[in-house]
């Protein structure tokens, strides 16, 4: 494979320089490992035999053909959590194959122009394994606890969202039903108002028809009423009235007491009567005067008779005619 990325080329050069300085003999690279005890898995960069170098900044101890676990890093600097990561790889490797790792190497390869061909190493001897593994297990447990809490809260949030969604749907359905009911109520109210308006219009139309009918009736009877009113203003001499239209003394029945005396005082109109007076009808009745303690009470009567004629219209009027009558005594 031919590398074209300049940074990758610089990192490879740095790795080759470190491998040459430590006489590295590779056994495995990019191998997947799994811990049955702690239930985790990962990919180990490499397993090799490594010799110490004469640089005390790199190797504080001298060793030969040491079985080492190697992890390459291309970050800008080495971090403490890398120690926990390599301890986890070592634990899984020892569980699977029973391999005893003597050293763990963290190798940061330079990739910038300033660090071209350079490398930075951390050597982790066997006595640091237990502490680093404990830190990794603690982090693993914390991560799993945090994940469990996150999943629990996620389910709770999902439940809350489901409940809120159901509440919104219920509220929406309720609002829809209320709107439907309100629409029906408005429709019923509009129908009632329409019926009331219809009744009102009919009543007004009926009242208008009745008023028009009454007006027409009044227009029909107005001439007769006017004629009767004119007749009531005319004085008629009783002597000129035909038999049956004249008042008589026997029109009042005596039922006891002293008889009354009556006189007739009729005024004669200058207009001659050229008509036939209808006979006395049932509406004609004598009216008695106010009762008193006198033995001879009198009755004052006023009677108007309508008279129709082809030639003229006259009115006959009786004025204060005294008629003998008998009144019951207390």
C-alpha positions as CSV (number, residue, x, y, z in Angstrom):
1,X,0.0,0.0,0.0
2,X,1.4,3.4,-1.0
3,X,0.6,6.2,1.5
4,X,-0.4,9.6,0.0
5,X,-1.3,11.4,3.2
6,X,1.8,13.3,4.5
7,X,0.6,13.0,8.1
8,X,0.3,9.3,7.8
9,X,3.7,9.1,6.3
10,X,5.3,11.0,9.2
11,X,3.5,8.8,11.7
12,X,4.8,5.6,10.0
13,X,8.3,7.1,10.0
14,X,8.1,7.7,13.8
15,X,6.8,4.2,14.4
16,X,9.6,2.7,12.4
17,X,12.2,4.7,14.4
18,X,10.7,3.4,17.7
19,X,10.6,-0.2,16.5
20,X,14.2,0.0,15.3
21,X,15.3,1.5,18.6
22,X,13.6,-1.3,20.7
23,X,14.2,-4.3,18.4
24,X,10.4,-5.0,18.2
25,X,9.3,-8.5,17.1
26,X,5.5,-8.5,16.4
27,X,3.4,-11.4,17.4
28,X,-0.1,-10.1,16.9
29,X,-1.7,-6.9,15.5
30,X,-5.3,-5.6,15.4
31,X,-6.6,-8.5,17.4
32,X,-10.1,-8.4,19.0
33,X,-10.2,-9.4,22.7
34,X,-13.1,-10.2,25.1
35,X,-13.4,-10.4,28.9
36,X,-15.9,-13.0,30.0
37,X,-15.5,-11.9,33.6
38,X,-16.4,-8.2,33.1
39,X,-18.3,-8.6,29.8
40,X,-16.4,-6.1,27.6
41,X,-14.6,-6.3,24.3
42,X,-12.0,-4.3,22.3
43,X,-9.4,-4.3,19.6
44,X,-5.7,-4.5,20.7
45,X,-3.2,-2.8,18.4
46,X,-0.4,-5.2,18.9
47,X,1.5,-7.8,20.9
48,X,5.3,-8.1,20.5
49,X,8.6,-8.8,22.1
50,X,10.4,-5.6,23.0
51,X,14.0,-4.7,24.2
52,X,14.8,-1.7,26.2
53,X,16.7,1.3,24.6
54,X,19.7,3.1,26.0
55,X,17.6,6.4,26.4
56,X,16.8,6.7,30.2
57,X,13.9,9.1,29.3
58,X,12.3,6.1,27.5
59,X,13.4,3.1,29.4
60,X,14.2,3.4,33.1
61,X,15.0,-0.3,33.3
62,X,17.0,-2.6,31.1
63,X,15.2,-5.6,29.8
64,X,15.4,-8.0,26.8
65,X,12.8,-9.9,24.9
66,X,9.9,-8.6,27.2
67,X,6.4,-9.6,26.1
68,X,4.6,-6.3,25.7
69,X,1.1,-5.0,24.8
70,X,1.5,-2.0,22.5
71,X,-1.2,0.7,21.7
72,X,-0.6,3.4,19.1
73,X,-2.0,6.9,19.5
74,X,-2.1,9.8,17.1
75,X,-3.5,12.4,19.4
76,X,-1.7,15.6,20.3
77,X,-0.8,14.3,23.7
78,X,-1.0,11.1,25.9
79,X,-3.9,11.0,28.4
80,X,-4.3,9.1,31.7
81,X,-7.4,7.2,30.5
82,X,-5.1,5.4,28.0
83,X,-3.6,3.5,31.0
84,X,-7.1,2.2,31.9
85,X,-7.7,1.1,28.2
86,X,-4.5,-0.9,27.9
87,X,-5.2,-2.6,31.3
88,X,-8.6,-3.7,30.0
89,X,-6.9,-5.2,26.8
90,X,-4.4,-7.0,29.0
91,X,-7.2,-8.4,31.3
92,X,-9.1,-9.8,28.3
93,X,-5.9,-11.2,26.7
94,X,-4.9,-13.0,29.9
95,X,-8.4,-14.5,30.3
96,X,-8.5,-15.8,26.8
97,X,-4.9,-17.1,26.4
98,X,-3.4,-17.0,29.9
99,X,-0.7,-14.7,28.6
100,X,1.5,-12.9,31.1
101,X,2.2,-9.3,30.0
102,X,5.3,-7.8,31.4
103,X,5.0,-4.2,30.0
104,X,2.3,-2.0,28.3
105,X,3.5,0.6,25.9
106,X,1.6,3.8,24.9
107,X,3.2,5.2,21.7
108,X,2.2,8.6,20.4
109,X,3.4,9.1,16.8
110,X,4.2,12.6,15.6
111,X,2.1,13.7,12.6
112,X,2.8,17.4,12.3
113,X,5.6,19.1,10.5
114,X,7.3,20.0,13.8
115,X,7.0,16.4,15.1
116,X,7.8,14.7,11.8
117,X,9.5,11.4,12.5
118,X,9.3,11.9,16.3
119,X,7.5,9.8,18.9
120,X,6.5,9.9,22.6
121,X,6.2,6.8,24.8
122,X,4.8,5.8,28.1
123,X,6.0,2.4,29.5
124,X,3.6,0.9,32.0
125,X,5.3,-2.0,34.0
126,X,3.5,-5.0,35.3
127,X,3.1,-3.6,38.9
128,X,0.8,-0.8,37.6
129,X,-1.7,-3.3,36.0
130,X,-4.0,-3.9,39.1
131,X,-4.5,-0.2,39.8
132,X,-5.2,0.6,36.2
133,X,-7.6,-2.3,35.9
134,X,-9.5,-1.2,39.0
135,X,-9.9,2.2,37.5
136,X,-11.2,0.7,34.3
137,X,-13.7,-1.5,36.1
138,X,-14.9,1.5,38.2
139,X,-15.3,3.5,35.0
140,X,-17.0,0.6,33.3
141,X,-19.5,0.2,36.2
142,X,-20.1,3.9,36.3
143,X,-20.7,4.0,32.6
144,X,-23.1,1.1,32.8
145,X,-24.9,2.7,35.8
146,X,-25.1,6.0,33.9
147,X,-26.4,4.2,30.8
148,X,-29.0,2.3,32.9
149,X,-30.1,5.6,34.4
150,X,-30.2,7.2,31.0
151,X,-32.3,4.3,29.6
152,X,-34.6,4.5,32.6
153,X,-35.1,8.2,32.2
154,X,-35.5,7.8,28.5
155,X,-38.3,5.3,29.1
156,X,-39.8,7.6,31.6
157,X,-39.6,10.5,29.2
158,X,-41.1,8.3,26.5
159,X,-44.0,7.5,28.9
160,X,-44.4,11.1,29.7
161,X,-44.5,12.0,26.0
162,X,-47.0,9.2,25.4
163,X,-49.2,10.5,28.3
164,X,-49.0,14.1,27.0
165,X,-49.7,12.9,23.5
166,X,-52.8,11.1,24.8
167,X,-53.8,14.1,26.8
168,X,-53.4,16.3,23.7
169,X,-55.5,13.9,21.6
170,X,-58.1,13.7,24.4
171,X,-58.2,17.5,24.7
172,X,-58.4,17.8,20.9
173,X,-61.2,15.2,20.7
174,X,-63.0,17.0,23.6
175,X,-62.6,20.4,21.9
176,X,-63.9,18.9,18.7
177,X,-66.9,17.5,20.5
178,X,-67.5,20.8,22.3
179,X,-67.2,22.6,19.0
180,X,-69.7,20.2,17.4
181,X,-72.1,20.6,20.4
182,X,-71.7,24.4,20.3
183,X,-72.4,24.3,16.6
184,X,-75.5,22.2,17.2
185,X,-76.6,24.6,19.9
186,X,-76.0,27.6,17.7
187,X,-78.0,25.9,14.9
188,X,-80.8,25.2,17.3
189,X,-80.8,28.8,18.7
190,X,-80.7,30.1,15.1
191,X,-83.7,27.9,14.3
192,X,-85.6,29.0,17.4
193,X,-84.8,32.7,16.5
194,X,-85.9,32.1,13.0
195,X,-89.2,30.5,14.2
196,X,-89.7,33.4,16.6
197,X,-89.0,35.9,13.8
198,X,-91.4,34.0,11.6
199,X,-94.1,34.1,14.3
200,X,-93.4,37.8,14.8
201,X,-93.7,38.5,11.1
202,X,-96.9,36.5,10.9
203,X,-98.3,38.3,14.0
204,X,-97.4,41.7,12.5
205,X,-98.9,40.7,9.1
206,X,-102.0,39.5,10.9
207,X,-102.2,42.7,12.9
208,X,-101.7,44.7,9.7
209,X,-104.5,42.7,8.0
210,X,-106.8,43.2,11.0
211,X,-106.0,46.9,11.1
212,X,-106.7,47.1,7.3
213,X,-109.9,45.2,7.7
214,X,-111.0,47.5,10.6
215,X,-110.1,50.5,8.5
216,X,-112.1,49.2,5.6
217,X,-115.0,48.4,7.9
218,X,-114.9,51.9,9.4
219,X,-114.8,53.3,5.9
220,X,-118.0,51.3,5.1
221,X,-119.9,52.3,8.3
222,X,-118.6,55.9,8.4
223,X,-121.4,57.3,6.2
224,X,-124.0,55.6,8.4
225,X,-122.4,56.8,11.6
226,X,-122.2,60.3,10.3
227,X,-125.9,60.2,9.3
228,X,-126.8,58.9,12.8
229,X,-124.8,61.6,14.5
230,X,-126.6,64.2,12.3
231,X,-130.0,62.7,13.2
232,X,-129.2,62.9,16.9
233,X,-128.8,66.7,16.6
234,X,-132.4,67.2,15.2
235,X,-135.5,67.8,17.5
236,X,-138.7,66.0,16.2
237,X,-142.3,66.8,17.2
238,X,-144.0,63.7,18.5
239,X,-147.2,64.8,16.9
240,X,-145.6,64.5,13.5
241,X,-144.4,60.9,14.2
242,X,-146.5,58.0,13.0
243,X,-148.4,55.7,15.3
244,X,-146.0,53.3,17.0
245,X,-143.1,55.8,17.1
246,X,-144.8,58.1,19.7
247,X,-144.1,57.5,23.4
248,X,-147.1,56.3,25.4
249,X,-147.8,56.3,29.1
250,X,-148.5,52.5,29.2
251,X,-144.8,51.9,28.2
252,X,-144.0,51.6,31.9
253,X,-145.7,48.9,33.9
254,X,-147.0,50.0,37.4
255,X,-145.9,47.6,40.0
256,X,-146.9,49.6,43.1
257,X,-146.8,53.1,44.6
258,X,-148.3,56.3,43.5
259,X,-148.7,57.0,39.8
260,X,-146.5,59.6,38.2
261,X,-147.7,62.4,36.0
262,X,-146.0,63.1,32.8
263,X,-146.0,65.8,30.3
264,X,-144.6,66.0,26.8
265,X,-142.6,68.9,25.7
266,X,-141.7,68.3,22.2
267,X,-140.1,70.8,20.0
268,X,-141.0,70.9,16.4
269,X,-138.4,71.2,13.8
270,X,-139.1,73.6,11.0
271,X,-138.2,71.0,8.5
272,X,-141.3,69.0,7.5
273,X,-141.0,65.2,7.9
274,X,-141.3,63.5,4.6
275,X,-140.4,60.0,5.7
276,X,-141.7,56.9,7.3
277,X,-140.5,56.3,10.8
278,X,-139.9,52.6,11.6
279,X,-141.9,51.1,14.5
280,X,-140.6,51.2,18.0
281,X,-137.9,48.6,18.3
282,X,-136.7,46.5,21.3
283,X,-133.9,49.0,22.0
284,X,-136.3,51.7,23.0
285,X,-136.8,51.8,26.8
286,X,-137.9,54.6,29.1
287,X,-135.4,55.8,31.6
288,X,-136.6,56.8,35.0
289,X,-135.3,59.8,36.9
290,X,-133.5,59.6,40.1
291,X,-135.5,58.0,42.9
292,X,-136.5,60.1,45.8
293,X,-138.8,60.0,48.8
294,X,-141.5,61.8,46.9
295,X,-144.7,59.7,46.2
296,X,-144.7,60.8,42.6
297,X,-141.2,60.2,41.1
298,X,-140.6,61.1,37.5
299,X,-138.4,59.5,34.9
300,X,-136.5,61.4,32.4
301,X,-136.0,59.7,29.0
302,X,-134.0,60.6,26.0
303,X,-134.5,58.6,22.8
304,X,-133.0,59.0,19.4
305,X,-134.5,57.2,16.5
306,X,-132.8,56.9,13.1
307,X,-134.9,57.9,10.1
308,X,-133.9,57.1,6.6
309,X,-135.4,59.0,3.7
310,X,-134.8,59.2,-0.1
311,X,-135.2,62.9,-0.1
312,X,-133.5,64.1,3.1
313,X,-132.0,62.9,6.3
314,X,-133.4,64.2,9.7
315,X,-132.8,63.4,13.3
316,X,-135.6,63.2,15.9
317,X,-134.8,63.9,19.5
318,X,-136.9,63.6,22.6
319,X,-136.2,66.0,25.4
320,X,-137.1,65.3,29.0
321,X,-140.4,63.5,28.6
322,X,-142.0,62.7,31.9
323,X,-143.7,59.3,31.9
324,X,-145.9,58.0,34.7
325,X,-144.6,54.9,36.3
326,X,-144.8,52.9,39.4
327,X,-141.6,52.2,41.3
328,X,-141.2,49.6,44.1
329,X,-141.1,51.1,47.5
330,X,-138.5,50.2,50.0
